[in-house]
Amino acid sequence: MIVVFAYLAVINLVGFGLMGSDKSRARKGGRRRVPEKRLFLIAAAGGALGVWIAMRSFRHKTQHRSFVVGIPAILAVQVLAGLYLFDLVRAG
């Protein structure tokens, strides 16, 4: 169980960091931006909360419908799956 929490902490920090890095690069007009596919991959891999918090904190990708709808949807699925799995572990 500790391994799962450690993984989620790391993947969410990675998602938060990548969003912050992309925002910084966007401000500087940099060419080497973080691809949107990578941000969604990190979110889908368990980092949706970190990506969502970064969206709000840095005001980044908040005009992109795919992010405004997609990241909270991924987060909702992850929360529901987590609650379901927690209930299974607790009952078993």
C-alpha positions in Angstrom: 0.0 0.0 0.0 2.9 2.4 0.8 4.3 1.7 -2.6 1.1 2.8 -4.3 1.0 6.0 -2.3 4.7 6.7 -3.1 4.0 6.1 -6.8 1.0 8.5 -6.7 3.0 11.1 -4.9 5.8 10.9 -7.5 3.6 10.8 -10.6 1.6 13.8 -9.3 4.8 15.8 -8.6 6.0 14.9 -12.1 2.7 16.1 -13.6 2.8 19.3 -11.6 6.4 19.9 -12.5 5.8 19.3 -16.2 2.9 21.7 -16.3 5.0 24.4 -14.6 7.9 23.8 -16.9 5.6 24.0 -20.0 4.1 27.3 -18.7 7.6 28.7 -18.2 8.7 27.7 -21.6 5.5 29.1 -23.1 6.2 32.5 -21.5 9.7 32.5 -22.9 8.5 31.6 -26.4 10.5 28.4 -26.2 10.3 25.8 -28.9 11.0 22.8 -26.7 7.6 22.6 -25.0 6.1 19.6 -23.3 3.8 17.8 -25.8 0.1 17.7 -24.8 0.1 14.0 -25.3 2.8 13.6 -22.6 0.8 15.7 -20.1 -2.3 13.6 -20.8 -0.2 10.4 -20.4 1.1 11.5 -17.0 -2.4 12.4 -16.0 -3.8 9.0 -17.1 -0.9 7.2 -15.3 -2.2 8.6 -12.0 -1.0 12.2 -12.1 -4.3 13.9 -12.9 -4.5 15.6 -9.5 -1.0 17.1 -9.9 -1.8 18.3 -13.5 -5.1 19.7 -12.4 -3.6 21.6 -9.5 -0.9 23.0 -11.8 -3.5 24.1 -14.3 -5.1 26.1 -11.6 -1.9 27.3 -10.0 -0.1 28.4 -13.2 -3.3 29.3 -15.2 -1.9 27.0 -17.9 -4.0 25.1 -20.5 -7.2 26.6 -19.1 -8.3 27.8 -22.5 -7.9 24.3 -24.0 -11.2 22.5 -23.9 -9.4 19.1 -24.0 -7.7 20.0 -20.8 -10.6 21.8 -19.1 -12.8 18.7 -19.6 -10.3 15.9 -20.0 -8.1 16.3 -16.9 -11.1 16.6 -14.4 -12.7 13.6 -16.2 -9.5 11.5 -15.7 -9.3 12.7 -12.1 -12.9 11.7 -11.4 -12.3 8.2 -12.9 -9.1 7.8 -10.8 -10.9 8.9 -7.6 -13.8 6.5 -8.2 -11.4 3.7 -9.0 -9.4 4.4 -5.9 -12.4 4.4 -3.7 -13.6 1.2 -5.2 -10.2 -0.5 -4.7 -9.9 0.9 -1.1 -13.3 -0.6 -0.4 -12.2 -4.0 -1.8 -9.1 -4.0 0.3 -10.9 -3.0 3.4 -13.6 -5.6 2.9 -11.2 -8.4 2.1 
